[in-house]
Amino acid sequence: MNFAIAENLTRVHAQMAAACLAAGRPAGSVTLLAVSKTWGPQAVRAAHAAGQTAFGENYIQEAVDKIAALQDLPLVWHCIGPIQSNKSRLVAEHFDWVHSIDRLKIAQRLSEQRPEHLPPLQVCIQVNVDGGQTKSGVSPSDLSALAQTVAALPRMQLRGLMTIPEPAETEAQMRAVHRQAKDLFEQLRAQGLPLDTLSMGMSVDMAAAIAEGSTLVRVGTAIFGQR
């Protein structure tokens, strides 16, 4: 297991470097977030031993237990799943990043519940770029108003956008959806928001996302294996 995870991480980093090269981007311009949901603390320890420090979790209670079990390691924890109101305090108290803000109510609760002794919570707004019916995310038309409001909340810092597009059949279709997200990102920057994070791309569409400007890719299966 440990050897496989280290080997898989090496392979994913090589794929990221190749995608950056093809896109004319510096090799280190994209961050790898290892999606460790459903995997236990030992798998995370193995990934950390191979140099990985940032981990993404979808299921909040599972993640909180894992964070407690791994508090001896200098890890950065990202919440990338939907947040219900009754779980917002757990997220505010235990995570470093949140990618999945899609409504003001949740952002306000996270802001109010973030302990003052912790650094500001780093957040991204999840935007439903392609209108997928089963996807969370604010609509592109409502994005600007939400972003401006979230950016003004205390104890959190708005860093960028996150997307989870519907599956696409071709590279061109993948790139087109990611391009829409990048355009929205640049529109917000033009409005004066100092954004630097575009969280888009997973195992299947990583190269397309990097080609269109992703700064962070979320990879699980290619690192840890099939769940």
C-alpha positions in Angstrom: 0.0 0.0 0.0 2.6 2.6 1.1 4.8 1.8 -1.9 1.9 2.0 -4.3 0.8 5.4 -3.0 4.3 6.8 -3.3 4.5 5.4 -6.8 1.1 6.8 -7.8 2.0 10.2 -6.5 5.1 10.2 -8.6 3.0 9.3 -11.6 0.4 12.0 -11.0 3.1 14.7 -10.6 4.6 13.6 -13.9 1.3 13.9 -15.6 0.8 17.3 -14.1 4.2 18.4 -15.2 3.5 17.1 -18.7 0.2 19.0 -18.8 1.9 22.2 -17.7 4.6 21.8 -20.3 1.9 21.3 -23.0 0.1 24.4 -21.8 3.2 26.5 -21.7 3.0 26.9 -17.9 5.7 26.5 -15.3 5.9 23.0 -13.8 5.1 24.1 -10.3 2.2 26.3 -11.1 -0.5 23.7 -10.2 -1.0 22.3 -6.7 -2.0 18.7 -6.1 -4.8 18.1 -3.6 -5.0 14.4 -2.6 -8.6 13.4 -2.1 -8.5 11.0 0.8 -12.2 10.6 1.5 -13.1 7.0 2.6 -9.4 6.2 3.1 -8.1 5.8 6.7 -5.3 7.7 8.5 -2.7 5.1 7.4 -3.2 5.9 3.7 -2.8 9.6 4.5 0.4 8.9 6.5 1.8 7.0 3.5 1.0 9.9 1.2 2.6 12.4 3.6 5.7 10.2 3.8 5.9 10.5 0.0 5.8 14.3 0.3 2.0 15.1 0.0 0.8 17.7 2.5 -2.7 18.9 1.2 -5.7 16.6 1.6 -9.3 17.0 0.5 -12.3 15.5 2.3 -15.9 15.3 1.3 -17.5 13.7 4.4 -17.2 16.1 7.4 -17.5 13.8 10.4 -15.2 11.2 8.8 -12.7 14.0 8.1 -12.8 15.4 11.6 -12.0 12.0 13.1 -9.1 11.6 10.6 -7.8 15.1 11.3 -7.7 14.3 15.1 -5.9 11.0 14.4 -3.2 12.8 12.3 -2.7 16.0 14.3 1.0 15.0 14.8 1.6 15.7 11.0 1.8 19.2 9.4 -1.1 18.7 7.0 -3.4 21.2 5.3 -7.1 20.0 5.2 -9.5 21.1 2.5 -13.3 20.5 2.7 -14.4 19.9 -0.8 -17.9 18.4 -0.1 -21.3 20.0 0.5 -21.8 21.6 3.9 -25.1 21.3 5.8 -25.8 24.0 8.4 -25.5 21.6 11.3 -22.0 20.7 10.2 -20.7 24.2 9.6 -19.1 24.5 13.0 -17.1 21.3 12.6 -15.8 22.7 9.3 -15.0 26.1 10.7 -13.1 24.6 13.7 -11.1 21.9 11.9 -10.4 22.7 8.3 -7.9 25.1 6.7 -9.7 25.5 3.4 -13.3 25.2 2.1 -13.9 24.8 -1.6 -17.7 24.3 -1.6 -19.4 27.5 -0.6 -22.4 28.0 -2.8 -24.7 30.1 -0.7 -24.4 33.1 1.7 -25.9 31.3 4.7 -23.1 28.8 4.9 -20.4 31.4 4.3 -21.9 33.5 7.2 -22.0 30.5 9.5 -18.4 29.6 8.7 -17.3 33.2 9.3 -19.1 33.4 12.6 -17.9 30.0 13.8 -14.3 30.3 12.8 -12.3 30.4 16.1 -10.4 33.6 16.5 -7.2 31.9 17.5 -7.0 30.2 14.1 -5.9 31.8 10.8 -8.6 33.0 8.5 -10.5 30.2 6.7 -9.3 30.1 3.1 -12.4 29.7 0.9 -13.5 29.1 -2.7 -17.0 29.5 -4.1 -18.3 26.5 -6.0 -19.9 27.6 -9.2 -22.1 25.4 -11.4 -20.6 26.4 -14.7 -22.5 24.0 -17.0 -25.8 24.0 -15.2 -25.7 20.3 -14.2 -28.9 19.4 -12.5 -27.3 17.2 -9.9 -24.4 19.5 -9.1 -24.1 21.9 -6.2 -22.8 25.4 -6.9 -24.0 29.0 -7.4 -25.1 29.9 -10.9 -22.8 32.1 -13.0 -25.4 34.9 -13.0 -25.4 35.0 -9.1 -21.7 34.5 -8.7 -20.5 38.1 -8.6 -22.9 39.2 -5.9 -22.1 36.2 -3.7 -18.3 36.6 -4.2 -18.4 40.3 -3.2 -20.3 39.5 -0.1 -18.2 36.6 0.9 -15.0 38.6 0.4 -16.2 41.1 3.0 -16.9 38.5 5.7 -14.5 38.4 8.7 -12.3 35.5 9.7 -12.2 34.1 6.1 -10.4 34.9 2.9 -11.9 34.4 -0.5 -9.3 32.8 -2.7 -11.1 31.7 -5.8 -13.5 29.3 -7.5 -14.2 25.6 -7.5 -16.0 23.6 -10.2 -17.2 20.0 -10.7 -18.5 19.8 -14.3 -20.7 17.1 -15.7 -18.7 14.3 -17.4 -17.7 15.2 -20.9 -16.9 12.9 -23.8 -14.1 14.7 -25.5 -11.1 16.8 -24.5 -12.6 19.8 -26.4 -15.8 19.6 -24.4 -13.8 19.4 -21.1 -11.7 22.3 -22.1 -14.8 24.4 -23.1 -16.4 24.0 -19.7 -13.1 24.8 -17.8 -12.6 27.8 -20.0 -16.0 29.2 -18.9 -14.8 28.8 -15.3 -11.6 30.6 -16.0 -13.5 33.4 -17.7 -15.7 33.8 -14.6 -12.5 33.8 -12.4 -11.0 36.6 -14.5 -14.2 38.6 -14.4 -14.1 38.6 -10.6 -10.4 39.6 -10.6 -11.3 42.5 -12.9 -13.9 43.6 -10.3 -11.1 44.0 -7.8 -11.1 40.7 -6.0 -7.6 39.4 -5.4 -8.2 35.8 -6.3 -5.4 33.3 -6.9 -7.0 29.8 -6.8 -9.0 28.0 -9.5 -9.8 24.6 -8.1 -10.8 22.5 -11.2 -9.8 19.2 -12.6 -9.8 15.7 -11.3 -8.3 12.4 -12.4 -10.2 12.2 -15.7 -10.0 15.8 -16.8 -6.8 17.0 -15.1 -4.9 17.8 -18.4 -7.8 19.7 -19.8 -8.2 21.8 -16.6 -4.5 22.6 -16.5 -4.6 23.7 -20.1 -7.4 26.2 -19.3 -5.7 27.6 -16.2 -6.4 25.5 -13.2 -4.2 26.2 -10.2 -5.3 23.2 -8.1 -6.3 19.7 -9.2 -8.2 17.3 -6.9 -7.1 13.7 -7.4 -8.2 10.7 -5.4 -8.4 7.4 -7.3 -5.1 7.8 -9.2 -3.3 8.2 -5.8 -5.1 5.9 -3.4 -6.7 3.4 -5.8 -10.3 2.3 -6.2 -12.5 2.7 -3.2 
